[in-house]
Amino acid sequence: MNNPQIKNMDPSKLELIKMAAAQTAGKSGRELAPIMLALITNANRQGIRFSSDEAALILEILKQGKTKEEQEQIDRTLKMTNTLFQKHTK
């Protein structure tokens, strides 16, 4: 959460990211997909759209503190949901 890009982010987006980061603490890659979908749905309800750069930043935040294997599992899981994520961020 100390990334310089976050400091310039819209506060409502930042709040959603913080909430997602808190919800993913201790979760495996497979458990992240529902959390990401909830983040997207929550953002859409509030009229918030994340840019592709912001989406990439979110994924990096979610992977922090995870083992290399968990990060790879997260990458695999999120690739499966990437199409849906991109659809909702446009």
MMTF fields as JSON, N, C-alpha, C and O atoms, coordinates in Angstrom:
{
  "mmtfVersion": "1.0.0",
  "mmtfProducer": "UNKNOWN",
  "numBonds": 359,
  "numAtoms": 360,
  "numGroups": 90,
  "numChains": 1,
  "numModels": 1,
  "chainsPerModel": [1],
  "groupsPerChain": [90],
  "chainIdList": ["A"],
  "bondAtomList": [4, 2, 8, 6, 12, 10, 16, 14, 20, 18, 24, 22, 28, 26, 32, 30, 36, 34, 40, 38, 44, 42, 48, 46, 52, 50, 56, 54, 60, 58, 64, 62, 68, 66, 72, 70, 76, 74, 80, 78, 84, 82, 88, 86, 92, 90, 96, 94, 100, 98, 104, 102, 108, 106, 112, 110, 116, 114, 120, 118, 124, 122, 128, 126, 132, 130, 136, 134, 140, 138, 144, 142, 148, 146, 152, 150, 156, 154, 160, 158, 164, 162, 168, 166, 172, 170, 176, 174, 180, 178, 184, 182, 188, 186, 192, 190, 196, 194, 200, 198, 204, 202, 208, 206, 212, 210, 216, 214, 220, 218, 224, 222, 228, 226, 232, 230, 236, 234, 240, 238, 244, 242, 248, 246, 252, 250, 256, 254, 260, 258, 264, 262, 268, 266, 272, 270, 276, 274, 280, 278, 284, 282, 288, 286, 292, 290, 296, 294, 300, 298, 304, 302, 308, 306, 312, 310, 316, 314, 320, 318, 324, 322, 328, 326, 332, 330, 336, 334, 340, 338, 344, 342, 348, 346, 352, 350, 356, 354],
  "bondOrderList": [1, 1, 1, 1, 1, 1, 1, 1, 1, 1, 1, 1, 1, 1, 1, 1, 1, 1, 1, 1, 1, 1, 1, 1, 1, 1, 1, 1, 1, 1, 1, 1, 1, 1, 1, 1, 1, 1, 1, 1, 1, 1, 1, 1, 1, 1, 1, 1, 1, 1, 1, 1, 1, 1, 1, 1, 1, 1, 1, 1, 1, 1, 1, 1, 1, 1, 1, 1, 1, 1, 1, 1, 1, 1, 1, 1, 1, 1, 1, 1, 1, 1, 1, 1, 1, 1, 1, 1, 1],
  "groupList": [{"groupName": "MET", "atomNameList": ["N", "CA", "C", "O"], "elementList": ["N", "C", "C", "O"], "formalChargeList": [0, 0, 0, 0], "bondAtomList": [1, 0, 2, 1, 3, 2], "bondOrderList": [1, 1, 2], "singleLetterCode": "M", "chemCompType": "L-PEPTIDE LINKING"}, {"groupName": "ASN", "atomNameList": ["N", "CA", "C", "O"], "elementList": ["N", "C", "C", "O"], "formalChargeList": [0, 0, 0, 0], "bondAtomList": [1, 0, 2, 1, 3, 2], "bondOrderList": [1, 1, 2], "singleLetterCode": "N", "chemCompType": "L-PEPTIDE LINKING"}, {"groupName": "PRO", "atomNameList": ["N", "CA", "C", "O"], "elementList": ["N", "C", "C", "O"], "formalChargeList": [0, 0, 0, 0], "bondAtomList": [1, 0, 2, 1, 3, 2], "bondOrderList": [1, 1, 2], "singleLetterCode": "P", "chemCompType": "L-PEPTIDE LINKING"}, {"groupName": "GLN", "atomNameList": ["N", "CA", "C", "O"], "elementList": ["N", "C", "C", "O"], "formalChargeList": [0, 0, 0, 0], "bondAtomList": [1, 0, 2, 1, 3, 2], "bondOrderList": [1, 1, 2], "singleLetterCode": "Q", "chemCompType": "L-PEPTIDE LINKING"}, {"groupName": "ILE", "atomNameList": ["N", "CA", "C", "O"], "elementList": ["N", "C", "C", "O"], "formalChargeList": [0, 0, 0, 0], "bondAtomList": [1, 0, 2, 1, 3, 2], "bondOrderList": [1, 1, 2], "singleLetterCode": "I", "chemCompType": "L-PEPTIDE LINKING"}, {"groupName": "LYS", "atomNameList": ["N", "CA", "C", "O"], "elementList": ["N", "C", "C", "O"], "formalChargeList": [0, 0, 0, 0], "bondAtomList": [1, 0, 2, 1, 3, 2], "bondOrderList": [1, 1, 2], "singleLetterCode": "K", "chemCompType": "L-PEPTIDE LINKING"}, {"groupName": "ASP", "atomNameList": ["N", "CA", "C", "O"], "elementList": ["N", "C", "C", "O"], "formalChargeList": [0, 0, 0, 0], "bondAtomList": [1, 0, 2, 1, 3, 2], "bondOrderList": [1, 1, 2], "singleLetterCode": "D", "chemCompType": "L-PEPTIDE LINKING"}, {"groupName": "SER", "atomNameList": ["N", "CA", "C", "O"], "elementList": ["N", "C", "C", "O"], "formalChargeList": [0, 0, 0, 0], "bondAtomList": [1, 0, 2, 1, 3, 2], "bondOrderList": [1, 1, 2], "singleLetterCode": "S", "chemCompType": "L-PEPTIDE LINKING"}, {"groupName": "LEU", "atomNameList": ["N", "CA", "C", "O"], "elementList": ["N", "C", "C", "O"], "formalChargeList": [0, 0, 0, 0], "bondAtomList": [1, 0, 2, 1, 3, 2], "bondOrderList": [1, 1, 2], "singleLetterCode": "L", "chemCompType": "L-PEPTIDE LINKING"}, {"groupName": "GLU", "atomNameList": ["N", "CA", "C", "O"], "elementList": ["N", "C", "C", "O"], "formalChargeList": [0, 0, 0, 0], "bondAtomList": [1, 0, 2, 1, 3, 2], "bondOrderList": [1, 1, 2], "singleLetterCode": "E", "chemCompType": "L-PEPTIDE LINKING"}, {"groupName": "ALA", "atomNameList": ["N", "CA", "C", "O"], "elementList": ["N", "C", "C", "O"], "formalChargeList": [0, 0, 0, 0], "bondAtomList": [1, 0, 2, 1, 3, 2], "bondOrderList": [1, 1, 2], "singleLetterCode": "A", "chemCompType": "L-PEPTIDE LINKING"}, {"groupName": "THR", "atomNameList": ["N", "CA", "C", "O"], "elementList": ["N", "C", "C", "O"], "formalChargeList": [0, 0, 0, 0], "bondAtomList": [1, 0, 2, 1, 3, 2], "bondOrderList": [1, 1, 2], "singleLetterCode": "T", "chemCompType": "L-PEPTIDE LINKING"}, {"groupName": "GLY", "atomNameList": ["N", "CA", "C", "O"], "elementList": ["N", "C", "C", "O"], "formalChargeList": [0, 0, 0, 0], "bondAtomList": [1, 0, 2, 1, 3, 2], "bondOrderList": [1, 1, 2], "singleLetterCode": "G", "chemCompType": "PEPTIDE LINKING"}, {"groupName": "ARG", "atomNameList": ["N", "CA", "C", "O"], "elementList": ["N", "C", "C", "O"], "formalChargeList": [0, 0, 0, 0], "bondAtomList": [1, 0, 2, 1, 3, 2], "bondOrderList": [1, 1, 2], "singleLetterCode": "R", "chemCompType": "L-PEPTIDE LINKING"}, {"groupName": "PHE", "atomNameList": ["N", "CA", "C", "O"], "elementList": ["N", "C", "C", "O"], "formalChargeList": [0, 0, 0, 0], "bondAtomList": [1, 0, 2, 1, 3, 2], "bondOrderList": [1, 1, 2], "singleLetterCode": "F", "chemCompType": "L-PEPTIDE LINKING"}, {"groupName": "HIS", "atomNameList": ["N", "CA", "C", "O"], "elementList": ["N", "C", "C", "O"], "formalChargeList": [0, 0, 0, 0], "bondAtomList": [1, 0, 2, 1, 3, 2], "bondOrderList": [1, 1, 2], "singleLetterCode": "H", "chemCompType": "L-PEPTIDE LINKING"}],
  "groupTypeList": [0, 1, 1, 2, 3, 4, 5, 1, 0, 6, 2, 7, 5, 8, 9, 8, 4, 5, 0, 10, 10, 10, 3, 11, 10, 12, 5, 7, 12, 13, 9, 8, 10, 2, 4, 0, 8, 10, 8, 4, 11, 1, 10, 1, 13, 3, 12, 4, 13, 14, 7, 7, 6, 9, 10, 10, 8, 4, 8, 9, 4, 8, 5, 3, 12, 5, 11, 5, 9, 9, 3, 9, 3, 4, 6, 13, 11, 8, 5, 0, 11, 1, 11, 8, 14, 3, 5, 15, 11, 5],
  "groupIdList": [1, 2, 3, 4, 5, 6, 7, 8, 9, 10, 11, 12, 13, 14, 15, 16, 17, 18, 19, 20, 21, 22, 23, 24, 25, 26, 27, 28, 29, 30, 31, 32, 33, 34, 35, 36, 37, 38, 39, 40, 41, 42, 43, 44, 45, 46, 47, 48, 49, 50, 51, 52, 53, 54, 55, 56, 57, 58, 59, 60, 61, 62, 63, 64, 65, 66, 67, 68, 69, 70, 71, 72, 73, 74, 75, 76, 77, 78, 79, 80, 81, 82, 83, 84, 85, 86, 87, 88, 89, 90],
  "secStructList": [7, 7, 7, 2, 2, 2, 2, 6, 1, 7, 2, 2, 2, 2, 2, 2, 2, 2, 2, 2, 2, 2, 2, 2, 6, 6, 7, 7, 2, 2, 2, 2, 2, 2, 2, 2, 2, 2, 2, 2, 2, 2, 2, 2, 2, 6, 6, 7, 7, 7, 7, 2, 2, 2, 2, 2, 2, 2, 2, 2, 2, 2, 2, 6, 6, 7, 7, 2, 2, 2, 2, 2, 2, 2, 2, 2, 2, 2, 2, 2, 2, 2, 2, 2, 2, 2, 2, 2, 2, 7],
  "xCoordList": [0.824, 0.0, 0.864, 0.339, 2.177, 3.07, 3.464, 4.339, 2.84, 3.146, 2.822, 1.753, 3.736, 3.495, 2.258, 1.643, 1.887, 0.701, -0.565, -1.539, -0.552, -1.728, -1.974, -3.122, -0.922, -1.061, -1.863, -2.486, -1.85, -2.561, -3.916, -4.585, -4.321, -5.548, -6.768, -6.697, -7.868, -9.151, -9.438, -9.297, -9.834, -10.064, -11.103, -10.961, -12.132, -13.135, -12.548, -12.894, -11.667, -10.992, -10.037, -9.946, -9.339, -8.387, -9.088, -8.565, -10.252, -11.008, -11.399, -11.312, -11.828, -12.174, -10.953, -11.052, -9.815, -8.58, -8.172, -7.781, -8.262, -7.929, -8.84, -8.389, -10.116, -11.072, -10.722, -10.764, -10.38, -10.01, -8.728, -8.625, -7.756, -6.493, -6.745, -6.15, -7.609, -7.927, -8.633, -8.387, -9.507, -10.257, -9.396, -9.735, -8.292, -7.447, -6.332, -5.619, -6.17, -5.095, -5.255, -6.295, -4.212, -4.226, -4.974, -5.118, -5.451, -6.216, -5.297, -4.255, -5.702, -4.953, -5.411, -6.383, -4.712, -5.053, -6.47, -7.154, -6.914, -8.268, -9.335, -10.435, -9.015, -9.983, -10.063, -10.956, -9.123, -9.106, -10.153, -10.65, -10.491, -11.432, -12.747, -13.184, -13.4, -14.652, -14.463, -15.341, -13.309, -13.039, -12.887, -13.408, -12.165, -12.002, -13.346, -13.627, -14.169, -15.488, -16.337, -17.072, -16.237, -16.97, -16.457, -17.241, -15.139, -14.557, -15.101, -15.487, -15.128, -15.622, -17.095, -17.501, -17.881, -19.316, -19.564, -20.39, -18.855, -18.98, -18.611, -19.305, -17.529, -17.095, -18.138, -18.466, -18.662, -19.667, -20.914, -21.488, -21.328, -22.508, -22.299, -23.245, -21.049, -20.724, -20.323, -19.972, -20.382, -20.009, -18.505, -18.054, -17.732, -16.272, -15.729, -16.129, -14.814, -14.147, -12.643, -12.095, -11.983, -10.538, -9.872, -10.32, -8.8, -8.016, -7.213, -7.116, -6.639, -5.832, -4.612, -4.199, -4.031, -2.9, -3.329, -2.609, -4.493, -5.001, -5.308, -5.052, -5.852, -6.152, -4.866, -4.819, -3.825, -2.538, -1.978, -1.415, -2.13, -1.662, -2.412, -1.812, -3.707, -4.512, -3.988, -3.838, -3.714, -3.227, -1.886, -1.641, -1.02, 0.275, 0.099, 0.806, -0.837, -1.105, -1.613, -1.206, -2.5, -3.07, -2.021, -2.169, -0.961, 0.075, 1.142, 1.945, 1.164, 2.181, 2.065, 0.969, 3.216, 3.248, 2.936, 2.924, 2.685, 2.394, 3.682, 4.619, 3.726, 4.882, 4.89, 3.893, 6.018, 6.123, 5.062, 4.453, 4.839, 3.838, 2.433, 1.632, 2.155, 0.844, 0.673, -0.409, 1.744, 1.668, 1.391, 0.609, 2.041, 1.797, 0.367, -0.268, -0.132, -1.511, -2.476, -3.481, -2.17, -2.987, -2.992, -4.044, -1.811, -1.723, -2.584, -3.312, -2.496, -3.298, -4.79, -5.57, -5.178, -6.591, -7.112, -8.21, -6.32, -6.775, -6.774, -7.554, -5.913, -5.969, -7.304, -7.854, -7.817, -9.115, -10.239, -11.225, -10.098, -11.142, -10.822, -11.595, -9.691, -9.234, -10.233, -10.456, -10.825, -11.783, -12.942, -13.368, -13.444, -14.555, -14.109, -14.84, -12.912, -12.414, -12.29, -12.711, -11.718, -11.536, -12.901, -13.072, -13.843, -15.175, -15.789, -16.441, -15.586, -16.198, -15.39, -15.895, -14.156, -13.352, -13.379, -12.789, -14.033, -14.089, -15.2, -15.391],
  "yCoordList": [-1.2, 0.0, 1.259, 2.371, 1.092, 2.244, 2.62, 3.465, 2.015, 2.291, 3.751, 4.236, 4.465, 5.877, 6.111, 7.174, 5.128, 5.281, 5.385, 6.016, 4.778, 4.796, 6.191, 6.595, 6.908, 8.242, 9.199, 10.134, 8.971, 9.84, 9.277, 9.854, 8.167, 7.495, 8.146, 8.69, 8.072, 8.549, 7.877, 6.66, 8.642, 8.071, 6.94, 5.994, 7.02, 5.955, 4.662, 3.578, 4.758, 3.581, 3.016, 1.803, 3.898, 3.485, 2.725, 1.731, 3.187, 2.519, 1.107, 0.173, 0.945, -0.392, -1.305, -2.487, -0.763, -1.553, -1.982, -3.13, -1.067, -1.407, -2.511, -3.428, -2.421, -3.425, -4.789, -5.81, -4.801, -6.051, -6.624, -7.833, -5.763, -6.217, -6.847, -7.873, -6.249, -6.798, -8.147, -9.06, -8.264, -9.496, -10.623, -11.794, -10.299, -11.331, -11.793, -12.743, -11.151, -11.541, -13.001, -13.407, -13.787, -15.192, -16.095, -17.288, -15.558, -16.346, -16.895, -16.315, -18.026, -18.619, -18.007, -17.253, -18.333, -17.821, -18.143, -17.304, -19.346, -19.76, -18.976, -18.774, -18.544, -17.798, -16.326, -15.603, -15.881, -14.472, -14.128, -13.002, -15.071, -14.781, -14.205, -13.173, -14.826, -14.238, -12.857, -12.0, -12.645, -11.334, -10.284, -9.175, -10.643, -9.706, -9.412, -8.265, -10.427, -10.211, -9.304, -8.454, -9.483, -8.616, -7.177, -6.229, -7.023, -5.686, -5.01, -3.842, -5.747, -5.204, -4.828, -3.74, -5.72, -5.472, -4.266, -3.413, -4.193, -3.069, -1.757, -0.751, -1.776, -0.577, -0.161, 1.02, -1.127, -0.819, -0.193, 0.736, -0.698, -0.141, 1.318, 2.105, 1.667, 3.036, 3.897, 5.067, 3.296, 4.028, 4.215, 5.141, 3.344, 3.448, 2.475, 1.311, 2.958, 2.118, 2.213, 3.306, 1.062, 1.02, 0.953, 0.217, 1.721, 1.641, 0.348, -0.306, -0.028, -1.254, -1.123, -2.103, 0.08, 0.294, 0.114, -0.485, 0.631, 0.484, -0.978, -1.454, -1.686, -3.111, -3.894, -4.758, -3.593, -4.265, -3.967, -4.85, -2.743, -2.356, -3.129, -3.578, -3.278, -4.029, -5.458, -5.991, -6.064, -7.446, -7.548, -8.507, -6.573, -6.587, -6.462, -7.112, -5.631, -5.464, -6.773, -7.171, -7.443, -8.692, -9.796, -10.709, -9.713, -10.741, -10.485, -11.372, -9.299, -8.985, -9.903, -10.179, -10.373, -11.223, -12.682, -13.504, -13.011, -14.392, -15.07, -14.405, -16.394, -17.14, -17.108, -16.752, -17.483, -17.519, -18.447, -18.123, -19.58, -20.526, -19.916, -20.063, -19.233, -18.586, -17.486, -17.328, -16.719, -15.67, -16.261, -15.709, -17.4, -18.061, -18.583, -18.514, -19.102, -19.579, -18.411, -18.541, -17.278, -16.077, -15.666, -15.358, -15.663, -15.304, -16.228, -15.772, -17.529, -18.498, -18.272, -18.267, -18.087, -17.882, -16.6, -16.577, -15.541, -14.266, -14.237, -13.501, -15.024, -15.124, -15.692, -15.301, -16.623, -17.209, -16.188, -16.249, -15.263, -14.264, -12.931, -11.979, -12.868, -11.626, -11.069, -9.86, -11.929, -11.472, -10.756, -9.693, -11.327, -10.711, -9.394, -8.405, -9.368, -8.152, -7.025, -5.898, -7.325, -6.318, -5.826, -4.64, -6.72, -6.348, -5.306, -4.37, -5.462, -4.558, -3.29, -2.345, -3.253, -2.049, -1.099, -0.02, -1.466, -0.576, 0.42, 1.238],
  "zCoordList": [0.0, 0.0, 0.0, 0.059, -0.066, -0.111, -1.529, -1.721, -2.514, -3.904, -4.219, -3.849, -4.902, -5.213, -6.075, -5.998, -6.894, -7.738, -6.897, -7.309, -5.738, -4.872, -4.312, -4.122, -4.055, -3.457, -4.346, -3.843, -5.651, -6.585, -7.006, -7.863, -6.418, -6.823, -6.174, -5.073, -6.882, -6.384, -5.03, -4.912, -4.02, -2.684, -2.667, -1.892, -3.5, -3.51, -4.066, -3.595, -5.061, -5.595, -4.553, -4.366, -3.891, -2.866, -1.744, -1.24, -1.362, -0.302, -0.731, 0.066, -1.975, -2.475, -2.5, -2.173, -2.883, -2.928, -1.519, -1.304, -0.57, 0.814, 1.329, 2.016, 0.996, 1.423, 0.808, 1.494, -0.477, -1.147, -0.545, -0.34, -0.264, 0.333, 1.703, 2.033, 2.486, 3.808, 3.682, 4.47, 2.691, 2.503, 1.953, 2.128, 1.293, 0.696, 1.615, 1.29, 2.735, 3.66, 4.047, 4.565, 3.789, 4.141, 3.184, 3.452, 2.08, 1.111, 0.027, -0.277, -0.55, -1.653, -2.969, -3.006, -4.041, -5.361, -5.777, -6.362, -5.481, -5.87, -5.133, -5.648, -3.949, -3.148, -3.563, -3.122, -4.417, -4.813, -5.866, -5.897, -6.719, -7.805, -7.286, -7.793, -6.296, -5.807, -5.197, -5.296, -4.564, -3.97, -5.061, -4.944, -6.131, -7.253, -7.912, -8.258, -8.087, -8.679, -7.795, -8.297, -6.487, -5.564, -5.655, -5.608, -5.786, -5.942, -7.198, -7.165, -8.296, -9.562, -9.437, -9.846, -8.879, -8.725, -7.843, -8.167, -6.73, -5.805, -6.499, -6.35, -7.246, -7.966, -8.99, -9.1, -9.739, -10.756, -10.147, -10.714, -9.003, -8.32, -7.952, -7.914, -7.682, -7.294, -8.496, -8.344, -9.701, -10.904, -11.046, -11.72, -10.419, -10.444, -11.475, -11.517, -12.308, -13.299, -13.08, -12.932, -13.062, -12.905, -14.269, -15.149, -14.447, -15.681, -15.666, -14.628, -16.797, -16.838, -15.925, -15.305, -15.838, -14.919, -13.465, -12.666, -13.135, -11.772, -11.471, -10.365, -12.443, -12.265, -12.02, -11.144, -12.791, -12.604, -11.216, -10.569, -10.766, -9.435, -8.347, -7.371, -8.519, -7.561, -7.451, -6.352, -8.591, -8.591, -7.884, -7.151, -8.095, -7.413, -5.903, -5.133, -5.489, -4.055, -3.473, -2.382, -4.198, -3.698, -3.574, -2.761, -4.38, -4.363, -3.302, -3.011, -2.729, -1.731, -0.526, -0.038, -0.056, 1.119, 0.832, 1.748, -0.425, -0.811, -1.261, -1.704, -1.147, -1.636, -3.161, -3.79, -3.744, -5.204, -5.792, -6.812, -5.167, -5.642, -5.574, -6.497, -4.465, -4.332, -5.37, -5.937, -5.624, -6.639, -8.012, -8.787, -8.315, -9.595, -9.671, -10.724, -8.566, -8.523, -8.717, -9.416, -8.102, -8.279, -9.748, -10.31, -10.366, -11.779, -12.635, -13.516, -12.368, -13.142, -12.924, -13.877, -11.68, -11.357, -11.999, -12.556, -11.918, -12.445, -13.967, -14.57, -14.593, -16.053, -16.495, -17.525, -15.697, -16.029, -15.892, -16.626, -14.971, -14.764, -15.449, -15.35, -16.136, -16.747, -17.754, -17.804, -18.543, -19.544, -18.875, -19.327, -17.817, -17.089, -16.473, -16.532, -15.877, -15.252, -16.289, -16.031, -17.451, -18.495, -18.997, -19.277, -19.105, -19.567, -18.64, -19.102, -17.343, -16.367, -16.128, -15.521, -16.589, -16.347, -17.533, -17.469, -18.583, -19.77, -19.656, -20.557]
}
